[in-house]
Amino acid sequence: MKQVSTIGLDLAKHIIQVNGAGGDGSPVFNRRLRRSEVLHFFSKQPACLVGIGACGSAHYWAREIATLGHEVRLIPPAYVKPFVKRGKTDAADAEAISEAVTRKTTRFVPIKTAEQKAAMMFLKSRAPLVKQQTQTINALRSHLAELGIIAGAGRTKVEALVAIVRDVADIRLPTAARVALTAVADQIEAQADEIDKLERAIVAAAKTDKDMRRLTTIPGIGAITAATIKALVPDPGGFKSSRHFAAWLRLTPRRHSSGGQGADGTHLEDGKPRTSEPPRSWGDIRPANCPEGRSNAAMVEGAARQTSVQGGSGRAGQQDSANCLGALEQGRDLSASGDASDDYGCRSMNTAVVKEI
């Protein structure tokens, strides 16, 4: 039997697929293991390179297998997919992982400790509570609106609606409605208490952690955003530059080009718009000194329509405005594009980070 140098692991809840390859990349074995057999299997294997598809439980398995003397690397699923030859099976995925882990250009996910995963649980526990609270508040608003009772926008205005529900002397609410909506009001208050406990814990951690204190000095970043960045990016050295980090947060548009031409109509060599093709319409021609971004052709066309149509309803102006908007859309600068690849395999919290920033 050949010596195993690389093992690929395709994780699941109960059944785990393992694929072993030799030093020359030739397959050695591809078998299924039960969850209870994984650590015993790796304890009998010689020290080798182990690749695991990055997921929620991958960090736990990476820590356990690393204690047995193996070198463990976590791979984002997007970097494994190109190596899947045909079909979608556990055996094919494990083989693709064992091949992708040996590539020099593959980006890997840093293995998080149990403490780092615990810090993320504060944020992940808060997110569904906020979502459920919003749904419950909307339900209370809609029910009371059917009875002609409304309140201003914002969660702070909900307290007035809760007070109306609890006011037995308010005759606007029928008895059956008050009984039903009291349970909704209790749920809103319970969710608010749980959210407040988690937020206090996050703020307390932000005050004691030096990295989070530095992050909060940036304008627009509070304790929750700082805690999110700290939890998701334990090692900022994984990014080559700040631009790579911005692309990971999806703050830059994704590049999509072919034949040296980008999807926004620019040449990749200089980033300038194409000039070899004729304009699609006169509205696409816009002089550089136009203060409002309106083209000469659009202004001439609008003036001609206004003089030829007597007693019009203003449709000429609407068309002129549409041409102006079309010219502005053609002139947008999309050069600030970048690769939005997920270096850390943790996209679940990125949306919350961007929204709070």
HELIX and SHEET records of a PDB file:
HELIX    1   1 ARG A   35  GLU A   37  5                                   3    
HELIX    2   2 VAL A   38  SER A   43  1                                   6    
HELIX    3   3 ALA A   58  ALA A   66  1                                   9    
HELIX    4   4 PRO A   77  VAL A   80  1                                   4    
HELIX    5   5 LYS A   81  PHE A   83  5                                   3    
HELIX    6   6 ASP A   90  ALA A  100  1                                  11    
HELIX    7   7 ALA A  114  ALA A  145  1                                  32    
HELIX    8   8 ARG A  155  LYS A  157  5                                   3    
HELIX    9   9 VAL A  158  ARG A  166  1                                   9    
HELIX   10  10 THR A  175  THR A  208  1                                  34    
HELIX   11  11 LYS A  210  THR A  216  1                                   7    
HELIX   12  12 ALA A  223  LEU A  232  1                                  10    
HELIX   13  13 PRO A  236  GLY A  238  5                                   3    
HELIX   14  14 SER A  242  TRP A  248  1                                   7    
HELIX   15  15 TRP A  282  ASP A  284  5                                   3    
HELIX   16  16 ASN A  296  SER A  308  1                                  13    
HELIX   17  17 ARG A  315  GLN A  330  1                                  16    
HELIX   18  18 ASN A  350  GLU A  356  1                                   7    
SHEET    1   A 5 PRO A  27  ARG A  34  0                                        
SHEET    2   A 5 ILE A  15  ALA A  21 -1                                        
SHEET    3   A 5 THR A   6  ASP A  10 -1                                        
SHEET    4   A 5 LEU A  49  GLY A  53  1                                        
SHEET    5   A 5 GLU A  71  ILE A  75  1                                        
SHEET    1   B 2 SER A 257  SER A 258  0                                        
SHEET    2   B 2 GLN A 261  GLY A 262 -1                                        
END                                                                             
